[in-house]
Amino acid sequence: MYVTRRDLLRYGFFTSAAVGVGLIGLAAQKSKLVTPTQPLLCLNQKEYSILHAISSRLLPGTEGFPSIEEVELLTKIDTVLNKAHPGLANEIKLLLVLIENGATGLLFDGDTTPFTHCTAQEQDSRLSSWKNSSIPLRRTAFKALNGLCAGTYYSTSATFPTIGYNGPPQGILNSLDILESTSYEEYLKKQWQELL
C-alpha cells in the first residue's frame, strides 16, 4: 500500500489532535478536595488540598512529632505565601498543579491518576521521582516545596521539644512580635525615634 505525503500529514494531524484531546482530559481530572480549617488568604481549595496531600507524605507526624493538622501547617504556609512576593506564590501554585496533573504524571511517572487520588505508597513514589529526577528543574521544584513545608513545620513551637530545641532567645521573639504587629515602615520609624 502506497501512502502519500498528504495522507501522512492528514493522519498525523488527526493523531496529534486525538493525543492533545486526551492530554487535556487528563489535565482536567478533579482533585480530591480537603476542607480548609481557616479561611484561605492565598491558596484556593484545590491548591490547599494538593499541598495537604504532599505535606502529609513529607511530614507524616510520627515518632513524637506532631501532625500537620496539630501545628496548622497549611494555614501557616498559606499565610507565608500571602505575605510573599506574588511571583513566588504563583510559582508554588503552579508547582502544586503540575504535581497533581494527570498528564504530567503520565509523562514522567507513567501514571495518569491525580496525586490527591493516589495511595500513600504511590504518592511517596511520585515525590521520590521528583526528588531524584534526572531533570534539574524537577529536583529544584521538589527542594523548594520540601523546604517550604519543612521550614514552616519545624519553625512551630510544637516541634521544638521533639527536636531538642529550646526556642529562640527572648529578645528575638520580642523583635518578631513588633514586626508581626506593625508594618515594616512603622517598625523603622520606631527604631529611628528611639535613636533620637
C-alpha positions as semicolon CSV with decimal commas, in nm:
position;residue;x (nm);y (nm);z (nm)
1;M;0,000;0,000;0,000
2;Y;0,133;0,339;-0,102
3;V;0,092;0,628;0,146
4;T;0,109;0,977;0,004
5;R;0,257;1,271;0,185
6;R;-0,092;1,421;0,208
7;D;-0,227;1,105;0,376
8;L;0,065;1,105;0,617
9;L;0,002;1,470;0,710
10;R;-0,372;1,408;0,748
11;Y;-0,322;1,103;0,972
12;G;-0,051;1,284;1,167
13;F;-0,283;1,579;1,226
14;F;-0,570;1,360;1,346
15;T;-0,338;1,155;1,567
16;S;-0,193;1,473;1,719
17;A;-0,543;1,610;1,777
18;A;-0,653;1,287;1,946
19;V;-0,346;1,284;2,171
20;G;-0,398;1,653;2,253
21;V;-0,762;1,597;2,349
22;G;-0,655;1,302;2,565
23;L;-0,390;1,508;2,745
24;I;-0,639;1,789;2,805
25;G;-0,876;1,530;2,951
26;L;-0,600;1,404;3,183
27;A;-0,518;1,756;3,294
28;A;-0,885;1,831;3,367
29;Q;-0,932;1,546;3,617
30;K;-1,082;1,653;3,950
31;S;-0,874;1,667;4,267
32;K;-0,976;1,507;4,596
33;L;-1,065;1,818;4,796
34;V;-0,989;1,881;5,162
35;T;-1,181;2,145;5,355
36;P;-0,952;2,419;5,492
37;T;-0,959;2,477;5,869
38;Q;-0,933;2,857;5,827
39;P;-1,035;3,099;5,551
40;L;-0,768;3,089;5,278
41;L;-0,563;3,400;5,205
42;C;-0,357;3,295;4,902
43;L;-0,429;2,936;4,801
44;N;-0,758;2,811;4,661
45;Q;-0,922;2,490;4,787
46;K;-0,770;2,274;4,512
47;E;-0,417;2,404;4,580
48;Y;-0,474;2,365;4,955
49;S;-0,584;2,003;4,900
50;I;-0,278;1,922;4,686
51;L;-0,048;2,082;4,943
52;H;-0,224;1,883;5,218
53;A;-0,158;1,556;5,034
54;I;0,207;1,647;4,969
55;S;0,285;1,773;5,319
56;S;0,114;1,467;5,473
57;R;0,367;1,250;5,291
58;L;0,669;1,473;5,358
59;L;0,585;1,525;5,729
60;P;0,374;1,229;5,846
61;G;0,386;1,323;6,217
62;T;0,531;1,000;6,357
63;E;0,764;0,916;6,648
64;G;0,662;1,201;6,875
65;F;0,634;1,464;6,602
66;P;0,302;1,648;6,580
67;S;0,085;1,603;6,272
68;I;0,049;1,877;6,013
69;E;-0,303;1,935;6,146
70;E;-0,180;1,981;6,505
71;V;0,063;2,256;6,401
72;E;-0,183;2,406;6,148
73;L;0,088;2,377;5,884
74;L;-0,125;2,456;5,581
75;T;-0,274;2,768;5,740
76;K;0,078;2,887;5,822
77;I;0,203;2,815;5,468
78;D;-0,099;2,996;5,324
79;T;-0,012;3,297;5,542
80;V;0,354;3,284;5,435
81;L;0,256;3,270;5,067
82;N;0,012;3,557;5,116
83;K;0,296;3,774;5,254
84;A;0,547;3,658;4,992
85;H;0,613;3,822;4,656
86;P;0,320;3,739;4,423
87;G;0,560;3,584;4,170
88;L;0,686;3,335;4,428
89;A;0,335;3,246;4,539
90;N;0,230;3,191;4,177
91;E;0,529;2,962;4,114
92;I;0,440;2,749;4,418
93;K;0,078;2,732;4,299
94;L;0,193;2,625;3,951
95;L;0,416;2,358;4,104
96;L;0,124;2,220;4,305
97;V;-0,091;2,196;3,992
98;L;0,191;2,025;3,798
99;I;0,234;1,760;4,068
100;E;-0,142;1,696;4,070
101;N;-0,179;1,692;3,690
102;G;-0,253;1,353;3,530
103;A;-0,078;1,449;3,206
104;T;0,241;1,538;3,396
105;G;0,210;1,211;3,586
106;L;0,180;1,018;3,260
107;L;0,477;1,195;3,106
108;F;0,718;1,147;3,398
109;D;0,580;0,860;3,605
110;G;0,363;0,660;3,365
111;D;0,052;0,710;3,581
112;T;-0,250;0,923;3,494
113;T;-0,400;0,931;3,844
114;P;-0,406;1,278;4,004
115;F;-0,171;1,300;4,303
116;T;-0,453;1,352;4,555
117;H;-0,622;1,028;4,441
118;C;-0,307;0,814;4,474
119;T;-0,242;0,581;4,766
120;A;0,019;0,683;5,023
121;Q;0,274;0,449;4,863
122;E;0,204;0,589;4,515
123;Q;0,236;0,945;4,648
124;D;0,571;0,859;4,808
125;S;0,686;0,712;4,477
126;R;0,580;1,024;4,285
127;L;0,753;1,257;4,528
128;S;1,065;1,039;4,512
129;S;1,061;1,066;4,132
130;W;1,056;1,447;4,164
131;K;1,331;1,440;4,427
132;N;1,561;1,207;4,229
133;S;1,471;1,320;3,876
134;S;1,738;1,349;3,609
135;I;1,573;1,680;3,515
136;P;1,726;1,958;3,729
137;L;1,407;2,168;3,721
138;R;1,205;1,885;3,882
139;R;1,467;1,838;4,155
140;T;1,476;2,212;4,222
141;A;1,095;2,227;4,236
142;F;1,090;1,941;4,489
143;K;1,356;2,112;4,702
144;A;1,155;2,435;4,704
145;L;0,833;2,263;4,808
146;N;1,007;2,041;5,064
147;G;1,189;2,344;5,206
148;L;0,867;2,543;5,234
149;C;0,687;2,260;5,414
150;A;0,976;2,154;5,640
151;G;1,086;2,510;5,721
152;T;0,736;2,611;5,821
153;Y;0,676;2,287;6,015
154;Y;0,997;2,299;6,219
155;S;0,955;2,670;6,296
156;T;0,643;2,594;6,500
157;S;0,695;2,569;6,875
158;A;0,509;2,234;6,890
159;T;0,808;2,065;6,722
160;F;1,073;2,220;6,949
161;P;1,064;1,960;7,232
162;T;1,092;1,666;6,992
163;I;1,399;1,806;6,817
164;G;1,556;1,924;7,144
165;Y;1,535;2,295;7,068
166;N;1,454;2,540;7,348
167;G;1,331;2,807;7,109
168;P;1,475;3,141;7,000
169;P;1,616;3,385;7,258
170;Q;1,357;3,612;7,420
171;G;1,496;3,929;7,259
172;I;1,441;3,785;6,913
173;L;1,085;3,690;7,000
174;N;1,014;4,049;7,107
175;S;1,155;4,178;6,775
176;L;0,941;3,932;6,583
177;D;0,632;4,036;6,779
178;I;0,696;4,400;6,684
179;L;0,728;4,304;6,317
180;E;0,413;4,093;6,335
181;S;0,200;4,366;6,487
182;T;0,323;4,660;6,276
183;S;0,429;4,728;5,923
184;Y;0,798;4,736;5,840
185;E;0,781;5,112;5,783
186;E;0,628;5,167;6,129
187;Y;0,897;4,947;6,280
188;L;1,172;5,153;6,113
189;K;1,011;5,479;6,233
190;K;1,003;5,346;6,588
191;Q;1,368;5,240;6,567
192;W;1,464;5,583;6,430
193;Q;1,274;5,764;6,708
194;E;1,449;5,553;6,971
195;L;1,785;5,660;6,828
196;L;1,692;6,030;6,853
